[in-house]
Amino acid sequence: MSKVGINGFGRIGRLVLRRLLEVKSNIEVVNKNWPPS
């Protein structure tokens, strides 16, 4: 399983996450900026 880090969930982050969920890829999404400080 590969890990992909998304730096924030703005417009592009949400689009990337949505696409990864649609194709049911073998990728784990990691958000290291959560929770916001």
DSSP file (Angstrom, degrees, kcal/mol; ACC not computed):
  #  RESIDUE AA STRUCTURE BP1 BP2  ACC     N-H-->O    O-->H-N    N-H-->O    O-->H-N    TCO  KAPPA ALPHA  PHI   PSI    X-CA   Y-CA   Z-CA
    1    1 A M              0   0    0      0, 0.0     2,-0.3     0, 0.0    26,-0.2   0.000 360.0 360.0 360.0 131.4    0.0    0.0    0.0
    2    2 A S  E     -a   27   0A   0     24,-1.6    26,-3.6     2,-0.0     2,-0.4  -0.672 360.0-138.5 -94.0 150.9    1.3    3.4   -1.0
    3    3 A K  E     -a   28   0A   0     -2,-0.3     2,-0.4    24,-0.2    26,-0.2  -0.920  13.2-167.0-111.9 136.9    0.8    6.5    1.1
    4    4 A V  E     -a   29   0A   0     24,-2.8    26,-3.1    -2,-0.4     2,-0.5  -0.988  10.9-147.3-122.2 128.1    0.0    9.9   -0.3
    5    5 A G  E     -a   30   0A   0     -2,-0.4     2,-0.6    24,-0.2    26,-0.2  -0.824   7.0-160.2 -96.3 130.1    0.2   13.1    1.8
    6    6 A I        -     0   0    0     24,-2.1     2,-1.5    -2,-0.5    27,-0.4  -0.948  10.8-146.6-110.2 122.5   -2.2   15.9    1.0
    7    7 A N  S    S-     0   0    0     -2,-0.6     3,-0.2    24,-0.1     6,-0.1  -0.644  71.3 -24.9 -90.2  83.0   -1.2   19.3    2.3
    8    8 A G        -     0   0    0     -2,-1.5     2,-0.1     1,-0.1    26,-0.0   0.005  66.8-105.2  95.7 156.3   -4.5   20.8    3.2
    9    9 A F        +     0   0    0      4,-0.1    -1,-0.1     3,-0.1    22,-0.0  -0.406  65.9 134.2-117.9  54.6   -8.0   20.1    1.9
   10   10 A G  S  > S-     0   0    0     -3,-0.2     4,-2.3    -2,-0.1     5,-0.2   0.130  79.5 -61.2 -77.1-156.9   -8.6   23.1   -0.3
   11   11 A R  H  > S+     0   0    0      1,-0.2     4,-1.7     2,-0.2     5,-0.1   0.928 138.5  39.8 -60.0 -48.6  -10.1   22.8   -3.7
   12   12 A I  H  > S+     0   0    0      2,-0.2     4,-2.6     1,-0.2     5,-0.2   0.892 113.4  54.2 -72.7 -39.2   -7.3   20.7   -5.2
   13   13 A G  H  > S+     0   0    0      1,-0.2     4,-2.4     2,-0.2    -1,-0.2   0.906 110.1  47.4 -60.0 -42.1   -6.9   18.5   -2.1
   14   14 A R  H  X S+     0   0    0     -4,-2.3     4,-2.6     2,-0.2    -1,-0.2   0.890 111.1  51.4 -66.8 -38.5  -10.6   17.7   -2.1
   15   15 A L  H  X S+     0   0    0     -4,-1.7     4,-2.2    -5,-0.2    -2,-0.2   0.914 111.4  47.3 -64.3 -42.3  -10.5   16.9   -5.8
   16   16 A V  H  X S+     0   0    0     -4,-2.6     4,-2.4     2,-0.2    -2,-0.2   0.936 113.5  47.7 -64.1 -46.3   -7.5   14.5   -5.4
   17   17 A L  H  X S+     0   0    0     -4,-2.4     4,-2.2     1,-0.2    -2,-0.2   0.924 111.3  50.8 -61.0 -44.8   -9.1   12.8   -2.4
   18   18 A R  H  X S+     0   0    0     -4,-2.6     4,-2.0     1,-0.2    -1,-0.2   0.910 111.4  48.3 -59.8 -43.0  -12.4   12.4   -4.3
   19   19 A R  H  X S+     0   0    0     -4,-2.2     4,-2.0     1,-0.2    -1,-0.2   0.901 109.9  51.5 -66.3 -41.0  -10.6   10.9   -7.3
   20   20 A L  H  X>S+     0   0    0     -4,-2.4     5,-1.3     1,-0.2     4,-0.5   0.881 112.1  47.2 -63.2 -37.0   -8.6    8.4   -5.1
   21   21 A L  H  <5S+     0   0    0     -4,-2.2     3,-0.4    -5,-0.2    -1,-0.2   0.851 109.5  54.3 -72.3 -33.6  -11.8    7.3   -3.4
   22   22 A E  H  <5S+     0   0    0     -4,-2.0    -2,-0.2     1,-0.2    -1,-0.2   0.901 111.0  43.0 -67.0 -41.3  -13.6    6.9   -6.8
   23   23 A V  H  <5S-     0   0    0     -4,-2.0    -1,-0.2    -5,-0.1    -2,-0.2   0.528  99.9-136.0 -85.7  -4.1  -11.1    4.6   -8.3
   24   24 A K  T  <5 -     0   0    0     -4,-0.5    -3,-0.2    -3,-0.4    -4,-0.1   0.913  38.3-178.8  50.6  48.8  -10.7    2.5   -5.1
   25   25 A S      < -     0   0    0     -5,-1.3     2,-1.1     1,-0.1    -1,-0.1  -0.229  41.6-107.6 -75.0 167.8   -6.9    2.6   -5.5
   26   26 A N  S    S+     0   0    0      2,-0.1   -24,-1.6   -23,-0.0     2,-0.4  -0.366  80.3 120.0 -91.4  53.5   -4.6    0.8   -3.1
   27   27 A I  E     -a    2   0A   0     -2,-1.1     2,-0.5   -26,-0.2   -24,-0.2  -0.971  54.5-146.6-125.9 133.2   -3.4    4.2   -1.7
   28   28 A E  E     -a    3   0A   0    -26,-3.6   -24,-2.8    -2,-0.4     2,-0.5  -0.867  17.6-141.3 -98.0 128.9   -3.6    5.4    1.9
   29   29 A V  E     -a    4   0A   0     -2,-0.5     2,-0.4   -26,-0.2   -24,-0.2  -0.777  18.0-168.9 -93.5 130.6   -4.2    9.2    2.2
   30   30 A V  E     -a    5   0A   0    -26,-3.1   -24,-2.1    -2,-0.5     2,-0.6  -0.972  11.4-167.2-122.9 131.2   -2.3   10.9    5.0
   31   31 A N    >   -     0   0    0     -2,-0.4     3,-0.9   -26,-0.2   -24,-0.1  -0.920   5.8-180.0-117.3 104.1   -3.0   14.5    6.2
   32   32 A K  T 3  S+     0   0    0     -2,-0.6    -1,-0.1     1,-0.2   -25,-0.1   0.523  74.9  68.7 -82.2  -4.3   -0.1   15.6    8.5
   33   33 A N  T 3  S+     0   0    0    -27,-0.4    -1,-0.2     3,-0.0     4,-0.1   0.208  78.1 137.2 -96.9  15.2   -1.7   19.0    9.0
   34   34 A W    <   +     0   0    0     -3,-0.9    -3,-0.1     2,-0.1     3,-0.0  -0.926  54.5  34.1-113.0 136.4   -4.6   17.7   11.1
   35   35 A P  S    S-     0   0    0      0, 0.0    -1,-0.1     0, 0.0     2,-0.0   0.594  97.4-122.3 -77.5 155.0   -5.7   18.9   13.6
   36   36 A P              0   0    0      0, 0.0    -2,-0.1     0, 0.0    -3,-0.0  -0.333 360.0 360.0 -64.4 144.0   -5.1   22.5   12.7
   37   37 A S              0   0    0     -4,-0.1    -3,-0.1    -3,-0.0    -4,-0.0   0.445 360.0 360.0 -96.0 360.0   -2.9   24.4   15.2
